[in-house]
């Protein structure tokens, strides 16, 4: 005989290896069964939001689903911002929570199902006879629709003895959306014709193309068509041929590269939603550019799209390769006219260059561009970067080139949230135990998430670093509203000594006021991993330097 919570724990652990959580009355028996009877790894966090964020970051940096767990009531409500972020970012995870008894709510209970629904998350409630089946159903829903799911255990059901744990068929995953049907094939014919005739073709790929595993097929398209490539911030380095790549599209993109994108006569978008930031608020493509989109969504996700094909990015790209080859395109370096094809005539290295600035800004504090550029040169090559939200997000995206899309995760940007950065470290560290985890945060979000400073140091330890861009302000608000003349005092922060906080929590904090102070990174890398502390760099940066993407936001809102 086993109780309901054990049914959930054992079934969950059969399909999910990592669980992040904080123990309370509502999940105590679940955690006991998980730790005593399964091989799943449990990582304790200090704030309930941290449990969900860690599971979120685990998936973003590995592609493997993880679980979170908290108690009911206040424990659950603390997760809502993190759940909303995961829902809007389309990140699958399972949150196991306690819930009110089946007999009705107690004074401290809230309508958790309604609250989860309000942020776009479905709840599956465990019953007296279907605990294992409900658990598998929840996992399957999360994986199928790429969304977070709540799995609730009512308080009076948690310890009911309901028999031996049954063997339940594992969660199934849907087959990729194949490009089938008369209309789709006709659209692919038209797209192949457009690409074959294009003089300046461009391929843009995003996170959907990465999740589909479309890298090789997209690389073949680049070679066949002579196209230049560009990615969203979540698809970095997806294309195999770096020499033909313009880097990241949108506000994080280099000015010359974005000018080059506007030269394209045909652009094909694979697995990217074309949000306002990627689209530079409508200015990414020239008005004359023919824009196609291939995605598993039901319809085009931006009004700029002229042709839409509903299909898996990998399968559609492979189909296009076959169609183009059948027309006689062979990937030769020169066109029939004798002129080099577009991607062989462009110096993408020059196009991708950013303005670095001098060491210090006008106010005598570090120019964040110079600091970020130097860090891009000396940070460990095996790094996985997790980013909080805030004005500073530009600097890592501009100067810390990730080796693959899952080596840079921005938890918070989908929901426009700050304060989720420190929580992300544990998830990325568990997902990538042999890599160096680098957190990038601002001082506003960094202060908000300090509850899991300890967790980051404890879990990442000698493979962990944090870079805090400390301008003593909520920089985005200063740039957007302070410059309009609004009262700035609510936008400012008394300067926080993050270096001291990290040292007090068991790490090693360093205040950075000059580029030479960053030499500590080289010293830290030279030490054996088991002799290194978690390293925090407290960069005292200037608030006078505005990120290019923020200038676009200011322009649109002025």
Backbone torsions as a table, in degrees:
resi	resn	phi	psi	omega
1	UNK	NA	143.4	177.3
2	UNK	-142.4	147.1	-179.5
3	UNK	-82.1	170.7	-174.0
4	UNK	-57.3	-44.0	-178.5
5	UNK	-61.8	-34.4	177.7
6	UNK	-68.9	-37.8	175.9
7	UNK	-57.8	-44.6	179.8
8	UNK	-65.5	-47.4	-176.3
9	UNK	-61.5	-48.3	-176.7
10	UNK	-67.7	-39.5	179.9
11	UNK	-68.9	-43.0	178.3
12	UNK	-60.3	-46.0	-176.1
13	UNK	-67.4	-18.9	176.9
14	UNK	-70.5	-16.8	-176.0
15	UNK	-127.4	-13.4	-178.2
16	UNK	-131.7	126.8	-174.2
17	UNK	-89.7	-28.7	-172.3
18	UNK	-117.4	131.4	177.9
19	UNK	-129.4	131.7	178.4
20	UNK	-117.6	136.4	-176.8
21	UNK	-169.6	179.1	174.9
22	UNK	-136.9	126.5	-172.0
23	UNK	-80.5	142.4	174.6
24	UNK	-154.7	-173.6	-177.7
25	UNK	-56.7	-37.9	-172.3
26	UNK	-76.2	-20.5	-177.5
27	UNK	-125.9	13.4	-177.1
28	UNK	-61.6	-44.2	-177.8
29	UNK	-73.0	-33.7	175.1
30	UNK	-61.3	-47.0	-179.2
31	UNK	-66.8	-37.0	177.4
32	UNK	-60.0	-45.5	179.8
33	UNK	-67.7	-37.2	-179.8
34	UNK	-64.1	-45.1	-174.7
35	UNK	-79.8	-30.0	-178.4
36	UNK	-85.7	-28.5	-169.1
37	UNK	-124.7	5.0	-179.2
38	UNK	-132.7	170.3	179.2
39	UNK	-97.1	4.0	-179.9
40	UNK	-63.1	146.7	176.7
41	UNK	-92.1	128.9	179.1
42	UNK	-110.3	130.3	176.9
43	UNK	-118.8	119.7	179.7
44	UNK	-79.5	136.1	173.4
45	UNK	-114.9	172.5	-175.2
46	UNK	-104.6	-8.1	177.8
47	UNK	-139.9	140.5	-176.1
48	UNK	-59.9	-36.5	176.5
49	UNK	-58.0	-35.4	-179.5
50	UNK	-61.3	-31.4	178.9
51	UNK	-63.3	-46.9	-179.5
52	UNK	-69.4	-42.4	-179.6
53	UNK	-63.0	-41.7	179.4
54	UNK	-62.6	-42.6	177.2
55	UNK	-64.5	-37.7	177.1
56	UNK	-61.9	-52.3	-178.6
57	UNK	-63.6	-32.4	177.2
58	UNK	-59.0	-46.4	-179.9
59	UNK	-67.9	-43.8	-176.2
60	UNK	-62.5	-30.5	-176.1
61	UNK	-102.2	7.9	178.7
62	UNK	-146.1	-23.9	-173.8
63	UNK	80.0	7.5	-179.7
64	UNK	-108.5	130.8	-177.3
65	UNK	-69.1	143.4	176.5
66	UNK	-129.3	171.2	-179.5
67	UNK	-123.0	158.3	174.3
68	UNK	-127.6	159.8	176.8
69	UNK	-150.2	138.5	176.5
70	UNK	-144.5	174.4	174.4
71	UNK	-83.2	-175.9	-179.0
72	UNK	-83.7	-179.0	171.8
73	UNK	60.8	-121.7	-177.5
74	UNK	-61.3	-32.9	176.7
75	UNK	-62.5	-41.3	179.0
76	UNK	-71.8	-45.1	-176.9
77	UNK	-62.9	-26.8	176.9
78	UNK	-66.1	-15.0	-177.7
79	UNK	-92.2	-5.4	-165.5
80	UNK	-64.0	-42.0	178.7
81	UNK	-62.7	-42.7	179.5
82	UNK	-65.7	-37.6	176.7
83	UNK	-65.0	-42.2	178.9
84	UNK	-61.7	-40.7	177.5
85	UNK	-61.8	-47.3	-179.2
86	UNK	-63.7	-37.8	180.0
87	UNK	-65.3	-44.9	-177.3
88	UNK	-73.7	-27.3	178.4
89	UNK	-86.9	-2.1	-179.4
90	UNK	58.3	55.9	179.0
91	UNK	-111.5	120.4	178.8
92	UNK	-77.8	133.4	172.0
93	UNK	-161.7	163.6	177.4
94	UNK	-120.3	124.5	176.3
95	UNK	-104.4	110.5	178.3
96	UNK	-90.3	121.0	-176.2
97	UNK	-132.8	156.3	166.2
98	UNK	-75.8	165.9	179.2
99	UNK	-151.3	172.9	-179.1
100	UNK	-61.1	154.5	178.4
101	UNK	-62.7	157.6	177.7
102	UNK	-65.7	-19.4	179.4
103	UNK	-76.2	-10.9	178.7
104	UNK	128.9	166.2	-174.8
105	UNK	-71.7	146.8	171.2
106	UNK	-93.2	172.1	-176.3
107	UNK	-56.8	-28.4	-177.0
108	UNK	-97.8	5.0	178.3
109	UNK	-88.0	153.3	175.2
110	UNK	-130.4	167.4	-179.7
111	UNK	-79.5	86.4	-174.9
112	UNK	-67.0	-34.1	180.0
113	UNK	-63.6	-43.2	179.0
114	UNK	-66.0	-39.2	-179.6
115	UNK	-66.5	-42.3	177.1
116	UNK	-63.5	-42.2	179.4
117	UNK	-61.5	-35.4	-178.3
118	UNK	-63.8	-26.4	177.9
119	UNK	-104.0	14.9	173.1
120	UNK	86.7	25.1	-175.2
121	UNK	-120.8	131.6	179.4
122	UNK	-85.8	147.8	177.4
123	UNK	-114.5	133.9	169.4
124	UNK	-110.3	125.9	-178.3
125	UNK	-102.8	128.6	-179.3
126	UNK	-72.2	134.4	178.1
127	UNK	-107.7	-172.3	-176.1
128	UNK	-76.5	-21.2	-175.0
129	UNK	-124.8	-6.4	-172.0
130	UNK	-125.0	27.4	-173.2
131	UNK	-59.2	-47.3	-178.5
132	UNK	-66.8	-44.1	-179.8
133	UNK	-64.0	-40.7	179.4
134	UNK	-63.7	-35.9	179.4
135	UNK	-65.2	-46.0	178.6
136	UNK	-64.9	-39.3	179.0
137	UNK	-62.0	-41.2	179.0
138	UNK	-63.1	-44.6	178.8
139	UNK	-62.8	-43.7	-179.3
140	UNK	-62.3	-40.6	179.0
141	UNK	-63.0	-44.0	-179.6
142	UNK	-60.6	-45.1	-177.6
143	UNK	-71.8	-38.7	-176.6
144	UNK	-66.6	-45.5	-174.5
145	UNK	-102.7	2.7	-178.5
146	UNK	50.4	63.0	-179.1
147	UNK	-143.9	158.5	171.1
148	UNK	-76.2	150.6	179.8
149	UNK	-135.1	140.9	174.5
150	UNK	-97.7	132.9	174.5
151	UNK	-116.1	108.9	-170.8
152	UNK	-102.1	136.1	176.7
153	UNK	-114.1	106.1	179.1
154	UNK	-57.5	144.9	-172.6
155	UNK	-58.9	-39.4	-177.4
156	UNK	-84.3	-0.4	177.5
157	UNK	-103.6	-19.2	-169.6
158	UNK	-56.7	-34.8	-175.0
159	UNK	-113.2	13.5	178.0
160	UNK	-68.5	132.2	175.2
161	UNK	-79.3	112.1	-172.6
162	UNK	-120.2	20.3	174.8
163	UNK	101.3	-176.8	-179.9
164	UNK	-67.9	149.1	-179.4
165	UNK	-71.4	120.2	-175.4
166	UNK	-79.8	157.9	171.9
167	UNK	-84.0	117.2	-176.8
168	UNK	-113.7	134.8	177.3
169	UNK	-53.5	140.0	-177.0
170	UNK	-69.3	166.7	-179.5
171	UNK	-66.2	137.1	176.4
172	UNK	-93.6	158.2	177.0
173	UNK	-123.0	137.9	-176.9
174	UNK	-66.9	149.8	175.8
175	UNK	-69.0	150.0	177.2
176	UNK	-57.3	148.1	-179.7
177	UNK	-72.2	106.9	-177.2
178	UNK	-80.2	148.1	177.9
179	UNK	-78.7	83.5	-176.1
180	UNK	-119.5	164.1	177.7
181	UNK	100.7	151.4	-175.7
182	UNK	-60.1	-44.4	-178.1
183	UNK	-64.4	-44.3	-179.3
184	UNK	-63.6	-42.1	-179.8
185	UNK	-66.2	-36.6	177.3
186	UNK	-66.0	-38.6	178.4
187	UNK	-65.8	-40.7	178.1
188	UNK	-64.9	-36.0	175.8
189	UNK	-61.0	-45.2	-179.1
190	UNK	-65.7	-40.4	179.4
191	UNK	-65.5	-42.9	178.4
192	UNK	-61.4	-38.0	177.0
193	UNK	-64.5	-43.6	178.6
194	UNK	-60.5	-44.5	-178.3
195	UNK	-67.2	-40.2	-179.2
196	UNK	-64.6	-32.8	-177.6
197	UNK	-90.0	-13.1	-174.3
198	UNK	-67.5	137.8	174.0
199	UNK	-91.0	-26.2	-179.3
200	UNK	-135.6	69.2	-178.8
201	UNK	-76.8	147.4	-179.9
202	UNK	-133.5	135.6	173.9
203	UNK	-113.2	128.4	177.5
204	UNK	-118.3	127.5	-178.0
205	UNK	-126.8	148.8	-179.7
206	UNK	-128.8	-163.6	-175.0
207	UNK	-59.0	-34.9	179.6
208	UNK	-61.9	-36.2	177.6
209	UNK	-69.2	-35.6	176.9
210	UNK	-65.7	-46.6	-179.4
211	UNK	-64.4	-28.7	178.2
212	UNK	-78.9	-11.3	-178.0
213	UNK	71.7	39.4	-171.3
214	UNK	-92.4	9.6	-172.8
215	UNK	-56.3	-50.8	-175.9
216	UNK	-64.1	-43.3	-178.8
217	UNK	-65.4	-40.0	177.5
218	UNK	-65.9	-37.0	176.1
219	UNK	-61.5	-39.2	177.6
220	UNK	-64.7	-38.7	178.0
221	UNK	-63.5	-40.8	177.6
222	UNK	-58.8	-46.3	-177.2
223	UNK	-69.1	-38.4	-178.5
224	UNK	-68.7	-40.5	-170.5
225	UNK	-97.0	-14.6	-174.3
226	UNK	75.9	21.4	-175.7
227	UNK	-75.6	151.4	162.8
228	UNK	-86.2	156.7	179.0
229	UNK	-122.8	158.8	177.5
230	UNK	-156.2	153.3	-177.9
231	UNK	-129.9	165.2	168.5
232	UNK	-76.6	173.4	178.5
233	UNK	-62.8	-24.5	-178.7
234	UNK	-95.9	7.4	179.8
235	UNK	-125.8	23.0	-171.5
236	UNK	-56.7	134.7	177.8
237	UNK	57.9	33.2	175.8
238	UNK	-73.7	-34.6	-178.7
239	UNK	-79.2	136.6	-175.9
240	UNK	-66.6	-33.9	-173.5
241	UNK	-93.6	94.3	-178.4
242	UNK	-62.9	-28.1	-177.0
243	UNK	-69.5	-14.0	178.2
244	UNK	-107.5	9.4	-171.1
245	UNK	-104.5	136.6	-179.9
246	UNK	-93.7	3.3	178.0
247	UNK	90.2	-143.2	-173.7
248	UNK	-94.7	141.3	179.6
249	UNK	-89.4	155.1	175.6
250	UNK	96.3	-155.3	-174.7
251	UNK	-66.2	-20.1	176.1
252	UNK	-85.6	-8.7	-175.8
253	UNK	-74.9	153.7	176.6
254	UNK	-71.4	143.3	-175.9
255	UNK	-55.3	-45.7	-179.0
256	UNK	-65.4	-36.6	178.6
257	UNK	-65.7	-39.8	179.5
258	UNK	-69.6	-33.5	173.4
259	UNK	-63.7	-38.9	179.7
260	UNK	-64.9	-39.9	178.4
261	UNK	-57.1	-37.3	-178.2
262	UNK	-71.6	-9.4	175.8
263	UNK	-82.6	-13.2	-175.3
264	UNK	-63.2	139.4	173.7
265	UNK	-94.4	-27.7	174.5
266	UNK	-133.8	129.3	177.6
267	UNK	-124.2	132.9	177.6
268	UNK	-118.9	125.2	-175.2
269	UNK	-106.4	122.5	-178.9
270	UNK	-112.5	117.9	171.0
271	UNK	61.0	38.5	177.3
272	UNK	-133.6	138.4	-174.8
273	UNK	-82.0	-11.7	-179.6
274	UNK	58.4	54.5	178.4
275	UNK	-72.1	177.0	-173.2
276	UNK	-63.4	-30.0	-179.0
277	UNK	-75.7	-44.0	175.0
278	UNK	-60.1	-40.1	-176.1
279	UNK	-81.3	1.3	-178.0
280	UNK	52.7	41.9	179.3
281	UNK	55.3	39.4	175.1
282	UNK	99.8	-5.2	-174.1
283	UNK	-101.6	5.1	-175.4
284	UNK	-63.6	-49.4	-177.6
285	UNK	-101.2	150.7	172.9
286	UNK	-68.7	149.4	179.5
287	UNK	-56.7	-26.2	-178.4
288	UNK	-86.0	-7.7	-177.5
289	UNK	-71.0	131.2	172.2
290	UNK	-81.6	121.7	-174.8
291	UNK	-114.6	122.7	173.6
292	UNK	-109.6	150.0	176.1
293	UNK	-131.4	133.6	174.9
294	UNK	-119.1	120.2	-174.7
295	UNK	-158.8	160.7	178.1
296	UNK	-86.4	-0.9	174.5
297	UNK	-65.6	166.7	-177.5
298	UNK	-76.0	-21.9	-175.1
299	UNK	-155.6	169.7	177.6
300	UNK	-57.8	143.0	-174.8
301	UNK	-103.2	5.8	177.5
302	UNK	-149.5	141.6	-176.8
303	UNK	-64.7	-17.7	-178.5
304	UNK	-74.7	-14.9	-177.6
305	UNK	-72.6	127.7	178.8
306	UNK	-96.7	-26.7	179.0
307	UNK	-138.5	130.3	-176.2
308	UNK	-123.0	136.5	176.6
309	UNK	-128.1	120.7	179.1
310	UNK	-86.5	109.6	-177.6
311	UNK	-169.4	160.1	172.0
312	UNK	-65.9	136.2	-174.8
313	UNK	-60.1	-41.7	-178.3
314	UNK	-65.6	-47.8	-177.7
315	UNK	-66.7	-40.1	-179.9
316	UNK	-67.0	-41.3	179.4
317	UNK	-63.4	-42.1	177.8
318	UNK	-62.5	-40.1	178.1
319	UNK	-62.4	-42.8	179.4
320	UNK	-65.2	-39.0	177.0
321	UNK	-58.5	-46.4	-179.6
322	UNK	-63.1	-42.7	-179.2
323	UNK	-65.4	-41.6	-179.5
324	UNK	-66.9	-40.2	178.1
325	UNK	-62.7	-34.2	-179.7
326	UNK	-68.5	-18.7	177.5
327	UNK	-86.1	-6.5	178.5
328	UNK	101.1	-0.5	176.5
329	UNK	-65.6	131.5	-174.7
330	UNK	-123.8	5.1	178.3
331	UNK	77.3	20.9	178.4
332	UNK	-62.7	152.6	-176.0
333	UNK	-70.9	-24.3	-177.5
334	UNK	-118.8	146.3	177.3
335	UNK	-75.9	176.0	179.9
336	UNK	-61.5	-27.2	-179.2
337	UNK	-78.5	-8.1	-179.2
338	UNK	93.8	-7.0	179.3
339	UNK	-84.1	145.6	176.8
340	UNK	-62.5	142.7	178.1
341	UNK	-67.0	164.4	-166.4
342	UNK	-55.1	-50.5	-173.3
343	UNK	-70.4	-14.1	176.4
344	UNK	-90.8	-5.0	-178.0
345	UNK	-109.0	2.3	-174.4
346	UNK	-115.0	134.6	174.4
347	UNK	-89.1	89.0	-175.9
348	UNK	-67.8	-28.4	178.2
349	UNK	-61.2	-43.2	177.6
350	UNK	-67.4	-39.8	-179.3
351	UNK	-63.8	-33.0	-175.7
352	UNK	-81.8	-3.0	-174.6
353	UNK	-71.4	141.0	177.8
354	UNK	-110.6	154.4	170.8
355	UNK	-72.0	127.9	-175.4
356	UNK	-95.3	-32.0	-177.2
357	UNK	81.3	174.4	177.2
358	UNK	-88.0	174.0	-175.9
359	UNK	-59.8	-45.0	-176.6
360	UNK	-117.7	143.6	175.5
361	UNK	-82.3	-178.0	-175.7
362	UNK	-62.7	-24.7	-179.4
363	UNK	-89.7	5.5	177.7
364	UNK	86.6	-3.0	176.8
365	UNK	-94.5	163.7	-177.6
366	UNK	-56.8	136.4	168.6
367	UNK	-75.7	120.5	-175.8
368	UNK	-61.2	-27.7	178.8
369	UNK	-67.4	-43.3	179.7
370	UNK	-65.2	-42.0	179.5
371	UNK	-65.7	-44.7	-179.4
372	UNK	-66.0	-38.5	178.5
373	UNK	-62.6	-45.3	178.9
374	UNK	-63.5	-41.7	178.2
375	UNK	-63.5	-36.0	177.8
376	UNK	-60.0	-27.2	178.8
377	UNK	-81.0	-30.2	-169.8
378	UNK	-114.7	-10.3	176.8
379	UNK	-62.3	150.0	180.0
380	UNK	-55.1	139.6	-177.3
381	UNK	-69.1	-23.6	-177.7
382	UNK	-87.8	17.0	-170.0
383	UNK	-69.5	147.8	164.5
384	UNK	-118.6	120.8	-175.8
385	UNK	-99.8	129.8	171.2
386	UNK	-115.6	135.8	-172.0
387	UNK	-122.3	135.4	168.4
388	UNK	-76.3	-179.3	177.5
389	UNK	-100.9	155.7	178.5
390	UNK	145.1	177.0	-179.0
391	UNK	-54.6	-36.1	-172.9
392	UNK	-66.8	-12.3	-172.8
393	UNK	-59.0	-20.2	179.5
394	UNK	-63.6	-36.8	-167.8
395	UNK	-66.8	-42.7	176.4
396	UNK	-67.1	-39.8	-178.7
397	UNK	-68.2	-28.9	-179.4
398	UNK	-85.6	-36.4	-168.2
399	UNK	-117.3	-11.2	-179.7
400	UNK	-111.8	83.4	-175.8
401	UNK	-64.8	118.4	177.4
402	UNK	-79.6	151.9	-178.7
403	UNK	-78.8	-17.4	180.0
404	UNK	-160.1	162.3	-177.0
405	UNK	-57.4	-32.7	-177.7
406	UNK	-87.4	13.0	176.9
407	UNK	-101.8	5.8	173.3
408	UNK	-146.1	117.7	-177.9
409	UNK	-124.2	130.4	179.8
410	UNK	-111.6	89.0	-178.0
411	UNK	-85.1	114.0	-178.8
412	UNK	129.0	-25.2	-173.9
413	UNK	-70.6	-30.8	-179.7
414	UNK	-63.1	-38.1	-178.3
415	UNK	-100.3	5.3	-179.2
416	UNK	57.6	43.9	-177.3
417	UNK	-107.0	149.9	166.6
418	UNK	-115.1	169.0	175.4
419	UNK	89.3	18.5	178.4
420	UNK	-113.4	3.2	-172.7
421	UNK	-67.6	-53.3	-177.5
422	UNK	-59.0	-35.3	179.1
423	UNK	-63.8	-29.4	-175.2
424	UNK	-68.1	-26.8	-171.4
425	UNK	-60.2	-44.4	-177.0
426	UNK	-61.3	-42.7	-179.8
427	UNK	-63.9	-44.8	179.3
428	UNK	-66.5	-36.3	-179.5
429	UNK	-67.1	-42.3	177.9
430	UNK	-67.2	-33.4	-179.1
431	UNK	-76.3	-25.3	-174.9
432	UNK	-133.8	69.7	-171.9
433	UNK	-66.8	-16.4	-179.7
434	UNK	-100.9	2.0	-176.5
435	UNK	-106.9	163.2	173.5
436	UNK	-89.1	125.1	179.3
437	UNK	-94.8	125.2	-179.2
438	UNK	-118.9	116.9	174.0
439	UNK	-90.7	135.4	169.3
440	UNK	-118.0	130.0	-173.9
441	UNK	-147.1	159.3	168.8
442	UNK	-94.8	174.1	-179.2
443	UNK	-75.0	-30.3	178.3
444	UNK	-66.8	-54.7	177.9
445	UNK	-66.8	-34.9	178.9
446	UNK	-61.6	-40.7	178.4
447	UNK	-69.0	-36.2	-177.1
448	UNK	-66.0	-30.1	-172.7
449	UNK	-105.4	16.1	-172.8
450	UNK	-60.9	-17.6	179.5
451	UNK	-56.6	-29.2	-179.9
452	UNK	-108.8	21.2	166.7
453	UNK	-59.1	-46.3	178.1
454	UNK	-58.5	-42.6	-178.7
455	UNK	-62.0	-44.9	-179.6
456	UNK	-60.1	-46.0	-178.7
457	UNK	-66.7	-40.1	-177.9
458	UNK	-68.2	-41.8	-173.7
459	UNK	-84.5	-45.9	-177.3
460	UNK	-81.7	-38.5	175.9
461	UNK	51.6	-126.1	-174.5
462	UNK	-70.7	-5.8	175.5
463	UNK	-105.3	18.0	-177.0
464	UNK	-122.3	143.0	174.7
465	UNK	-139.0	156.5	171.9
466	UNK	-137.0	141.0	176.4
467	UNK	-122.0	113.0	-179.0
468	UNK	-104.3	116.9	175.6
469	UNK	-84.3	99.4	-167.3
470	UNK	-104.7	100.4	178.2
471	UNK	-111.8	12.6	178.4
472	UNK	56.9	40.6	-178.3
473	UNK	-166.1	161.7	164.9
474	UNK	-86.6	92.0	-167.0
475	UNK	-59.4	-41.6	-178.1
476	UNK	-61.6	-39.8	-179.2
477	UNK	-70.9	-38.6	176.6
478	UNK	-60.4	-44.6	-177.4
479	UNK	-68.9	-37.5	-174.6
480	UNK	-86.2	-40.6	-174.0
481	UNK	-110.0	-34.5	177.7
482	UNK	-62.7	-39.3	-179.8
483	UNK	-71.0	-14.3	174.8
484	UNK	-85.7	-5.9	178.4
485	UNK	101.2	4.9	178.3
486	UNK	-71.5	156.2	179.7
487	UNK	-57.3	124.5	-173.3
488	UNK	-87.0	-16.8	-172.1
489	UNK	-57.1	-36.8	177.2
490	UNK	-70.1	-12.9	-177.2
491	UNK	-93.6	-4.6	-175.8
492	UNK	-103.1	154.7	-179.0
493	UNK	-128.7	131.6	171.4
494	UNK	-58.4	129.9	-173.1
495	UNK	-56.6	125.2	-176.8
496	UNK	-98.0	137.5	177.7
497	UNK	-89.6	84.1	-179.1
498	UNK	-66.7	-29.5	178.1
499	UNK	-60.9	-43.9	179.4
500	UNK	-66.4	-39.1	179.3
501	UNK	-63.0	-43.0	-179.9
502	UNK	-64.8	-41.5	179.3
503	UNK	-64.2	-41.0	179.0
504	UNK	-63.9	-29.3	-178.4
505	UNK	-88.4	3.7	176.3
506	UNK	107.1	1.1	176.3
507	UNK	-98.5	-161.3	176.7
508	UNK	-131.0	112.8	-178.5
509	UNK	-102.3	142.5	-179.4
510	UNK	-133.0	125.5	172.6
511	UNK	-79.0	128.2	-176.7
512	UNK	-113.3	113.1	178.5
513	UNK	-115.4	-9.2	178.6
514	UNK	-144.1	161.5	179.5
515	UNK	-64.3	-29.8	179.0
516	UNK	-66.3	-26.3	177.4
517	UNK	-63.5	-21.5	-179.5
518	UNK	-75.3	-5.3	176.1
519	UNK	-60.3	-19.8	178.6
520	UNK	-58.3	-27.6	-179.9
521	UNK	-65.3	-42.2	178.6
522	UNK	-64.0	-40.7	178.0
523	UNK	-63.6	-42.1	-179.2
524	UNK	-64.3	-43.8	-179.7
525	UNK	-63.4	-30.8	-176.0
526	UNK	-73.5	-15.7	-178.0
527	UNK	-86.0	149.9	174.2
528	UNK	-57.6	145.7	-176.1
529	UNK	-55.8	-41.2	-176.5
530	UNK	-75.7	-2.6	176.4
531	UNK	-111.5	4.9	-179.1
532	UNK	-98.6	138.9	170.2
533	UNK	-86.6	165.0	168.7
534	UNK	-60.9	130.2	-174.6
535	UNK	-107.6	126.9	175.1
536	UNK	-116.2	127.8	176.1
537	UNK	-105.1	114.8	-179.1
538	UNK	-96.4	90.8	-174.5
539	UNK	-82.0	114.8	178.7
540	UNK	-85.7	89.3	-171.8
541	UNK	-99.1	163.3	177.0
542	UNK	-81.4	142.4	172.8
543	UNK	-89.1	1.7	-177.6
544	UNK	-79.5	-20.0	-176.3
545	UNK	-91.5	117.5	-177.5
546	UNK	-100.3	131.6	180.0
547	UNK	-66.3	145.2	-179.3
548	UNK	-55.8	-40.9	-179.8
549	UNK	-63.7	-34.4	179.0
550	UNK	-69.0	-34.3	176.0
551	UNK	-63.2	-35.3	175.5
552	UNK	-65.2	-42.5	178.3
553	UNK	-61.8	-43.2	179.0
554	UNK	-61.0	-43.0	-179.5
555	UNK	-61.8	-44.6	-177.7
556	UNK	-67.2	-33.4	-176.3
557	UNK	-93.6	5.1	-179.2
558	UNK	-93.4	NA	NA
